[in-house]
Amino acid sequence: MDKPFDVVVCGGGIAGIAAAVAAVRNGAKTCLLEKEYALGGLATLGLIVIYLPLDDGDGTLMSGGIAEELLKLSYKYAPVKRLPDEWRNPASKAERAGKRYQTEYSPGAMILACEELLLNEGVTIYYDAHVTGVVKDSGLCGVTLSTKRGPRDILGHAFVDCTGDADICWMAGERTVDDPTNVRTGWHYTYDGTDLRLRGLSDPLYGEIPATSRRYSGTLLEDISQNVIDGRRFILDNLKKLRETNPDVYPFLIPSYHGLRMTRRLAADFEFSEDAHERVWFPDAIGMIGNWKRPHLRYSLPYSAIAGKRNDNLYVAGRCCAAEKSGWDLTRVIPTCSVTGQAAGTAAAIRALTGKPVEVAPLQETLVRDGVILDRSLMDTVYGGQ
């Protein structure tokens, strides 16, 4: 049987990348399990290649640390695209106001840069690592993989669920929420010999979808398969329409990943809300974010949203976080995946190395030391009136 890792990160999307980097930098022997053959998940294999804003739209940086590091990493091996000069170069808050700190990046360049980062940091990466169960012995102590040589247990002292689907939470007996309302997507690149263009096809995220379309569960085999098939039909239909005016256009790169955005997440008595928690300071805050859809909005993120409830050595990040529907729409995107990934990876390292429950104050001190922004003055009220 393999020797235990300190921290086992399940899922190699942006949240998992951030969690693994944070854990290993805090002294934990760390492995990352990824079922695909490349890192990034939807952000690379799914071609959702917009690194959404790290600011509040008024020129204030909300998300630093690994979130900002990964944004800059996205153009290590590719040209900078759509990153305002005011955020690349020294500028005042007033000069940055109205110019969101976001960028578009190359998926291939991002895959290479992220893998290089993890390997340089000392993270063990296992690809083709399909988690099929958990190992318990007076608590969560491992996950079981399906491998080409049969089942294999990967043991650990602390775990981070970055699967995007709360798979580890579900297997470990945590309460979860399943959402079957995902829509069809078909992000892809086209090329006509001159113009390489990203096409962000998607049914409406909010409101009515076309009568010819449908919604999907992200945990039902039939729905996941149909989402992929329908997404490719979406691309083909768009290609036929484009060729009516440009017969030379063809699909240059299509997703090798599903387009499901919100599938299953951790459930908790308290859940983060976009609607209810704008400019609310949580005393147990582990990071801050802006709102990718609208400017002038600010949020802190509570530790309670990333901590397992029935397994005290299990943490979650990204769209696995405890959040009601509106909050889920903020936790699922790249900046929040990075912020919560760093917090979850740091908490997991502390839990693994001390063997004790994580205390919020030392966790916050460690996060601030590592570049995370925690600024009570940017919020208007305190949750619970404390």
VOGU-3710 file (C-alpha; in Angstrom, 3 decimals, decimal comma):
1> mdkpfdvvvc> 0,000/0,000/0,000  1,236/3,488/-0,842  2,565/5,673/1,967  0,165/8,508/2,862  0,507/11,961/1,398  -0,065/14,897/3,705  -2,597/16,429/1,303  -4,498/14,774/-1,528  -6,117/17,187/-3,992  -8,833/15,592/-6,109
11> gggiagiaaa> -9,363/17,399/-9,401  -6,901/19,349/-11,530  -8,955/22,342/-12,625  -8,015/25,860/-11,570  -9,226/25,216/-8,006  -7,144/22,051/-7,767  -4,065/23,747/-9,181  -4,337/26,548/-6,609  -4,988/24,076/-3,774  -2,006/21,894/-4,644
21> vaavrngakt> 0,352/24,874/-4,952  -0,836/26,287/-1,625  -0,520/22,956/0,178  2,996/22,165/-1,014  4,209/25,714/-0,332  3,026/25,297/3,240  5,218/22,249/3,713  2,784/19,449/2,882  3,715/16,440/0,781  1,015/16,839/-1,864
31> cllekeyalg> -0,446/14,907/-4,753  -3,023/15,977/-7,294  -5,387/13,463/-8,908  -6,787/14,314/-12,349  -8,982/12,033/-14,448  -8,025/13,732/-17,731  -4,557/14,013/-19,274  -4,105/17,738/-18,797  -4,723/20,335/-16,116  -7,292/23,109/-16,173
41> glatlglivi> -10,638/21,382/-16,679  -13,233/23,706/-18,181  -10,665/26,511/-18,218  -8,459/24,677/-20,737  -10,004/21,460/-22,068  -13,429/23,118/-22,087  -12,008/26,201/-23,873  -13,613/28,602/-21,361  -10,499/30,725/-21,732  -11,541/33,990/-20,090
51> ylplddgdgt> -9,761/34,663/-16,813  -12,533/36,749/-15,272  -11,845/39,908/-13,225  -9,829/39,997/-10,027  -11,088/43,508/-9,235  -14,315/45,213/-8,181  -14,695/47,379/-11,293  -13,726/50,501/-9,333  -9,998/49,929/-9,533  -9,622/47,938/-6,303
61> lmsggiaeel> -7,824/44,597/-6,429  -9,957/42,042/-4,581  -8,143/38,769/-5,236  -4,370/38,485/-4,894  -2,104/35,580/-4,015  -2,312/32,530/-6,260  -5,353/33,970/-8,067  -3,225/36,788/-9,456  -0,244/34,499/-9,950  -2,262/32,171/-12,196
71> lklsykyapv> -3,642/35,067/-14,228  -0,082/36,177/-14,971  0,965/32,565/-15,594  -1,667/32,310/-18,330  0,464/34,404/-20,670  3,865/32,948/-19,748  3,994/31,046/-23,055  1,570/33,157/-25,086  0,913/36,807/-25,917  -1,050/38,894/-23,441
81> krlpdewrnp> -4,593/39,336/-24,728  -7,115/41,866/-23,489  -5,301/42,704/-20,271  -5,618/46,460/-19,712  -2,345/48,384/-19,557  -3,509/49,927/-16,278  -3,253/46,488/-14,644  -0,019/45,484/-16,369  1,758/48,686/-15,391  1,744/50,937/-12,318
91> askaeragkr> -1,463/52,975/-12,231  -3,692/54,651/-9,692  -7,010/53,286/-8,506  -8,774/56,073/-10,427  -6,935/55,140/-13,634  -7,905/51,493/-13,193  -11,567/52,195/-12,474  -13,836/50,812/-15,185  -11,072/48,619/-16,630  -11,531/45,076/-15,381
101> yqteyspgam> -8,449/43,071/-14,450  -9,111/40,100/-16,721  -7,599/38,439/-19,766  -8,145/35,901/-22,505  -5,491/33,196/-22,760  -4,324/30,277/-24,878  -5,551/26,943/-23,462  -2,451/25,074/-24,618  -0,098/27,613/-23,092  -2,053/27,490/-19,830
111> ilaceellln> -1,866/23,679/-19,657  1,903/23,711/-20,133  2,497/26,532/-17,668  0,329/25,007/-14,928  1,901/21,571/-15,185  5,355/23,114/-15,095  4,397/25,142/-12,021  3,129/22,131/-10,081  6,111/19,967/-10,942  8,558/22,724/-10,042
121> egvtiyydah> 6,805/23,146/-6,687  7,128/19,427/-5,971  3,520/18,303/-6,415  3,037/14,675/-7,474  0,564/14,567/-10,382  -1,406/11,439/-11,228  -3,277/11,579/-14,549  -5,942/9,072/-15,598  -6,835/9,013/-11,903  -10,527/8,156/-11,638
131> vtgvvkdsgl> -11,715/8,323/-8,029  -14,324/5,643/-7,410  -14,593/5,649/-3,636  -13,147/6,760/-0,321  -11,235/4,899/2,372  -12,339/5,358/5,976  -10,759/4,167/9,210  -12,093/6,216/12,120  -12,286/9,039/9,588  -11,465/9,845/5,972
141> cgvtlstkrg> -7,984/8,485/5,235  -7,866/7,820/1,493  -9,496/7,678/-1,898  -9,734/4,688/-4,212  -8,739/4,996/-7,855  -9,704/2,812/-10,786  -6,450/2,130/-12,631  -5,385/-0,105/-15,487  -3,963/-2,508/-12,895  -7,072/-2,516/-10,751
151> prdilghafv> -8,153/-0,505/-7,704  -5,504/1,546/-5,914  -5,822/3,452/-2,656  -4,194/6,859/-2,331  -3,900/7,606/1,371  -3,647/11,015/2,969  -4,051/13,049/6,124  -6,190/15,799/4,566  -8,175/16,065/1,342  -9,374/18,816/-0,965
161> dctgdadicw> -12,387/18,205/-3,201  -11,779/20,150/-6,409  -13,669/17,721/-8,627  -16,181/20,405/-9,586  -18,919/17,909/-8,793  -18,339/17,402/-5,044  -17,578/13,757/-5,773  -15,405/13,279/-2,680  -17,990/15,017/-0,494  -20,712/12,734/-1,827
171> magertvddp> -18,631/9,578/-1,376  -17,509/10,621/2,110  -21,061/11,137/3,354  -21,279/14,919/3,280  -24,628/16,487/2,486  -24,660/17,707/-1,103  -26,951/19,565/-3,486  -27,430/18,383/-7,081  -28,552/20,855/-9,754  -29,992/19,423/-13,016
181> tnvrtgwhyt> -30,411/22,809/-14,764  -27,162/23,027/-16,743  -27,368/24,330/-20,313  -25,777/23,480/-23,638  -22,435/25,097/-24,528  -20,073/24,886/-27,472  -17,051/27,124/-27,040  -14,605/26,532/-29,903  -12,079/28,146/-32,215  -12,578/28,624/-35,953
191> ydgtdlrlrg> -10,025/29,476/-38,613  -10,391/30,542/-42,240  -6,737/30,798/-43,220  -6,475/34,310/-41,828  -8,628/34,809/-38,764  -8,380/32,544/-35,675  -11,445/33,293/-33,574  -12,930/32,095/-30,299  -16,662/31,367/-30,554  -18,362/31,378/-27,155
201> lsdplygeip> -21,542/29,463/-27,907  -23,945/28,967/-25,023  -27,643/28,770/-24,347  -28,735/31,547/-21,949  -27,512/30,978/-18,415  -30,485/32,885/-17,065  -34,039/32,789/-18,331  -35,553/30,718/-21,098  -33,484/28,486/-23,345  -34,452/27,665/-26,958
211> atsrrysgtl> -37,381/25,294/-27,359  -35,107/22,949/-29,329  -32,632/22,682/-26,451  -32,807/21,157/-22,965  -31,215/21,170/-19,492  -28,817/18,623/-18,016  -27,778/17,028/-14,755  -24,028/16,946/-14,211  -24,110/13,696/-12,247  -26,304/11,522/-14,500
221> ledisqnvid> -24,356/9,489/-17,060  -26,971/9,930/-19,796  -27,145/13,696/-19,292  -23,388/14,189/-19,236  -23,037/12,237/-22,478  -25,906/14,104/-24,121  -24,464/17,453/-23,054  -21,225/16,633/-24,881  -23,072/15,377/-27,976  -25,436/18,354/-28,071
231> grrfildnlk> -22,531/20,751/-27,615  -20,825/19,338/-30,715  -24,059/19,564/-32,684  -24,239/23,177/-31,518  -20,776/23,746/-33,013  -21,699/22,024/-36,289  -24,879/24,074/-36,661  -22,902/27,252/-36,071  -20,270/26,160/-38,590  -22,921/25,610/-41,273
241> klretnpdvy> -24,257/29,104/-40,631  -20,783/30,665/-40,796  -20,030/28,889/-44,084  -23,002/30,548/-45,737  -20,939/33,733/-45,871  -17,420/32,327/-45,512  -16,944/28,870/-47,093  -13,287/28,732/-45,964  -14,022/28,682/-42,231  -13,512/25,416/-40,373
251> pflipsyhgl> -13,391/24,207/-36,736  -9,814/24,658/-35,569  -10,167/23,448/-31,963  -13,197/22,041/-30,151  -13,628/21,174/-26,443  -12,442/17,830/-25,137  -14,474/18,368/-21,986  -18,137/18,827/-21,138  -19,670/22,281/-20,727  -21,452/21,692/-17,416
261> rmtrrlaadf> -21,111/24,666/-15,067  -22,964/23,865/-11,825  -23,542/20,233/-10,987  -23,192/19,119/-7,346  -21,814/20,997/-4,339  -21,367/20,799/-0,596  -24,529/21,577/1,397  -24,416/23,401/4,712  -26,675/25,208/7,141  -25,033/28,447/6,002
271> efsedaherv> -24,444/29,070/2,299  -22,727/31,968/0,542  -25,064/34,207/-1,467  -24,431/36,751/-4,197  -27,731/38,396/-3,350  -27,471/38,535/0,439  -23,737/38,934/1,136  -22,561/41,797/-1,054  -20,121/43,956/0,987  -20,582/41,689/4,006
281> wfpdaigmig> -17,490/40,876/6,038  -17,280/37,366/7,442  -15,134/37,137/10,593  -13,862/33,798/9,249  -13,076/35,247/5,791  -10,495/33,339/3,763  -10,510/35,524/0,641  -12,318/38,213/-1,293  -13,720/38,545/-4,812  -15,474/40,994/-7,075
291> nwkrphlrys> -18,446/40,155/-9,269  -17,571/39,060/-12,795  -20,990/40,055/-14,139  -21,328/43,560/-12,691  -18,928/46,224/-11,380  -19,020/47,994/-7,983  -19,724/44,786/-6,032  -17,500/43,189/-3,371  -17,616/39,978/-1,366  -15,682/38,191/1,331
301> lpysaiagkr> -15,753/34,392/1,388  -16,208/32,465/4,658  -14,181/29,511/5,879  -17,463/27,741/6,623  -18,110/27,511/2,869  -14,971/25,425/2,229  -14,858/23,133/5,280  -16,403/19,663/5,354  -19,128/19,235/7,949  -18,903/15,499/8,645
311> ndnlyvagrc> -15,214/15,039/7,804  -12,929/17,435/9,650  -10,017/16,806/7,282  -11,979/17,475/4,074  -12,047/20,843/2,317  -13,637/22,024/-0,900  -12,933/24,704/-3,466  -14,467/26,303/-6,538  -17,933/25,238/-7,477  -17,904/22,577/-4,737
321> caaeksgwdl> -18,195/25,344/-2,106  -21,327/25,680/0,015  -23,304/28,372/-1,805  -26,917/28,875/-2,697  -27,836/29,306/-6,377  -26,779/32,930/-6,806  -23,574/32,406/-4,838  -22,805/29,299/-6,879  -22,642/31,519/-9,943  -19,722/33,350/-8,329
331> trviptcsvt> -17,904/30,399/-6,766  -17,738/28,441/-10,035  -15,591/30,929/-11,984  -11,805/31,069/-12,283  -10,986/33,866/-9,783  -13,038/32,311/-6,988  -11,731/28,843/-7,828  -8,218/30,218/-7,331  -9,072/32,045/-4,097  -10,929/29,155/-2,489
341> gqaagtaaai> -8,362/26,687/-3,836  -5,552/28,545/-2,081  -7,559/28,696/1,147  -8,541/25,020/1,013  -5,017/23,867/0,184  -3,568/25,961/2,998  -6,143/24,690/5,505  -5,513/21,102/4,410  -1,762/21,532/4,897  -2,271/22,936/8,393
351> raltgkpvev> -4,670/20,121/9,291  -2,336/17,440/7,916  0,841/18,725/9,540  -0,621/19,528/12,965  -3,204/16,759/13,204  -5,537/19,280/14,809  -8,670/21,137/13,649  -7,865/24,333/11,777  -8,218/27,577/13,721  -9,380/30,504/11,615
361> aplqetlvrd> -7,054/33,225/12,922  -3,772/31,378/12,154  -5,206/30,332/8,781  -5,991/33,955/7,957  -2,494/35,032/8,999  -0,949/32,404/6,729  -3,149/33,403/3,790  -2,286/37,091/4,157  1,396/36,187/4,359  0,955/34,341/1,057
371> gvildrslmd> -0,621/37,285/-0,746  -4,346/36,788/-0,114  -6,222/40,052/0,392  -8,321/40,233/3,571  -9,424/43,824/4,110  -12,356/44,431/6,431  -12,420/48,131/5,424  -13,651/47,207/1,933  -16,911/45,845/3,353  -19,887/47,730/4,812
381> tvyggq> -21,309/45,342/7,389  -20,201/42,360/9,476  -22,050/39,071/9,226  -23,932/38,366/12,424  -23,337/41,894/13,689  -20,082/40,900/15,374
//
